[in-house]
Amino acid sequence: MTELLTAAQMRAVEQAAIASGEVTGLELMERAGRGIAEAIFAEWPELAKAPHRAVVLCGPGNNGGDGFVVARLLAGWGWKVEVFLFGDPEKLPPDARTNHDRWREMGEVRPLSALGNELGRSDLALDAFFGTGLARGLPRELDELVAHYDCRRRVAVDGPSGLCLDSGRELSPAFPADLTVTFHSRKIGHALGDGPRLCGKVVLADIGISRWSGTPAAGEPASPRVRLTMVSGSSLSKNIAGHKYGHGHALILSGGPGKGGAARLAARGALRIGAGLVTVGCPPAALQENAAQLNAVMLKPLKDANALDDALRDSRLNALCLGPGMGMGQREAALVSAALGAGRPTVLDADALSLLAGDENLFRALHPACVLTPHSGEFARLFPDIAERLAVPAKTGPALSKVDATREAAKRGGCTVLFKGPDTVIADPSGAASINSAHYDRSAPWLATAGSGDVLAGFIAGLLARGFPPMRAAETAAWLHVECALSFGPGLIAEDIPEELPKVFRALGL
């Protein structure tokens, strides 16, 4: 999996590289500028064929220094480049000041107040105002420019100015980009919240500091760094000498007559993802309906919690899924209590989450083998104080992020939490956290369809049955969920998702 860094973590890596004596800050700035120029020409090859016009907007820090390097490189390519500085050149950091002076040997640096309609006449605008260094909303002097930031091609250095790269939240209206070039590692804010909308396409430029990747930032907590989920075929392979019980038996609890569709979707997902056996447990009155629609998935009548207790005497039932279409009455609350009391790997989704939110005793019964799968509304019911803080508009950075919220929820629940969305965040009580991003080249908006979440719950239950630890099961299921949608394409409905898994598995080399 790929690490996503905070601004402080990135500064620590850069500072460690410079402190080693093997590279200077000035050299890193030059490498960054070259990486930006190369990314521009790779994204728009037509720009390399003839000189064009560019406006470079430099800020008062080292991000602005990167901008001066790009201006010099583009001018050397024959471009007409106009450079504007927001700030006092006398107060620039030393490396940025050096590159300011180098540019001054080639062209003029004008104050931002002199910017007229140059953006409209240019082929490219470079936002080198603030990048990762922004800790508060943009100065008011930039408000008018943000509102009219219009150019054919807009490039951001590290991230759009106005965006908190620790959280993906706008600290004030931000400069949108068509292309964002960042260095060494992507930042958390590129994958969360407003980040994907504002960044356009994100390109990673190597500036030669990977040796210092593990350098901790000052005061960095001991919890693992945030990762971007990624799955390999080898992690999903099965033991060729195994039998069906060796791959686990998942029990999916269903609602009553007319309410079993969600559980059947979850069951199909659990079976397709590789559980050896899957059983739908339903009220006796719903047996006939489910039997008419299930073949490979087995059925078991479960009248009440006592019946569930009896069923769980079979230790081969090693993973449970409760919630999809289950209902929220006293019977269902008792079923959740019985399931949690068994201590087995358990996915809690939909109605089960609402029952947890309304019953402190049920919530306290959560254990480390549980996986909660809330969407934003369910998260707010389960963790209202955390959700309230997350909803407060961000004004300073680093702002509270969805990662922070999910980590806190996982610690409070004592179990793995998968907080759904296009930027799904998964965290466990240890502080381990990952982001399953359905943005950029993995954008899959057609996953927003009825029943999609039920299939995801089933995917997790199936992987738990196979013996995957809760965090890994949630990460793998979320990644495969998106891959199925990408493989199928537009027109996807929930029933299609499990049926696309074989194609996805073959693409992974299974």
C-alpha positions, 0 to 999 in steps of 0.5 A: 500500500502507498503511504499518504503523508501530512504536511509535517511528515513531508517537511520532516522527510525533506529536512532529513534529506537536507541535514544528511548533507547529500542534497541542499534545499536549493537542489530539491527546489530545482528538482521540484521545478523540473518535475513540474515542467516535465509533468506539464509536457507529459499531460499536454504534449502539444505544449512542448511543440512550440512556445506558449504563454504562461502566468506563474503566481508565486507565494511568499514561501518555498512554494513560490520558489518552485514557481520561479524555477518553473518560470525559468525552465519554461522561458528557456523553452522559448515561452513568454512567461509573466511572473507575479509575486504575492508578498515582499521579495525581501522576506522570501526564504533563502532558497526561494529568494535565490530562485527569485533572483535567478529569474530576475536575470531573465524576466520581471517579477511584478506584484500581484496587484499588477495582474490584469487580464493576463490569465485569459490571454495565457495558455497555462497558469501555475498556482505556486502560492502556498501548497502544503504550507497553508495553515489558514484561509487565503488572505483576503487580497486573493479572494477576487483572483480565486473567484475569477481564476480562469485559464485554459490549463491550471496547474497547482504546485503540491496542492491548490492554494486554499486546500488543507493537504492534511484533511482535504478540506477548503480553509477558504475558497481554493484555486482549482487545478486541472493538474496538481504536481506533488513530490515524493509522496501524495498527501492525505488531502489529495484523496479526501474531501474536496481534494479530488474535486480541486486537484484535477489530476494528481501527478507524483514527481520523484525528487530523490529523497525516498531514502528518508521516507520513514523520518518521523515528524516532530510530535508525530504519534506512534500510530501507523501512517495513513495508506492508500488501499491496494490489493494484489492477487497473491493476497486473495489466493486460496489453498489449493488443497483446502475444502469448503469448510477450510474457507469459512462459513458466513451467516447473513441474517435477513429480515422478514417476508418482503425484506430479504433482498439486502441480505441476499445481496450480501450473501451473494457477495460473501459467496463470490468473494470466496467464503466456502459456505454461506447461509442466510438466517431468516425468520421462518415466515421468510423461508419460502421467499428466500428459497425461491431465490437462492441456490448455492446459498443455504437457508436456516430458520432463525425465529429469535435470539435463542435460535441464533445461540443454538445455531452458533454452537456450530463453531464452523459458522465463523463469520456473521453479517447483521443489518442489511434489511434486518429490521430494528425491533426488539427481536433484531436488537436481541439478535445483535446482542446474541451475535456480539456475545458470540465474539466471532468476526461480525460485520454490522451494517445498516439496521444493526448500526442504528440499533447500536446507536440507540442502545449503549449496552449493545455498543459496549458489547462491540469487540475487536473482531467487529467491523462497522460500515457506516455511511455519513448519516449512520456515522453521525448517529453512532458518533454524534460528537465526532461527526459534529466536529467534522462538520464544523467549517475548517478555518485553520490547518491541519483541520480535522479530517475524515481519517481523524474522525474514523480513527477516533471512532474505531478507538471508541468502539474498540473495533474496525470502522469503515466510514463509507464514501467516495473517500472511504476511510478504514481504521482500527483501534491501534490507529492504523488507517487507510483510504480507499479512494474512488476518485481520479482514475478510480472514479466510480460514481455508479456505485451510488446505487441501492444495495451496493452497501449490502454487497460490500458488507457481504464482501467483508463477511466473506473475507472474515470467513476466509480468515482475513483479519478485520482491518485487512478484510475491510480494506480488501473488500472496499478495494474490490468493490470499486474494482468491480464497478470499474470493470462493469462500468455505467449501468451498474446495479447492485446485483452486478457487483458480485458477478463481476468479481470473477473478471476482477480476480482474473485481472489480478492473476488468480 
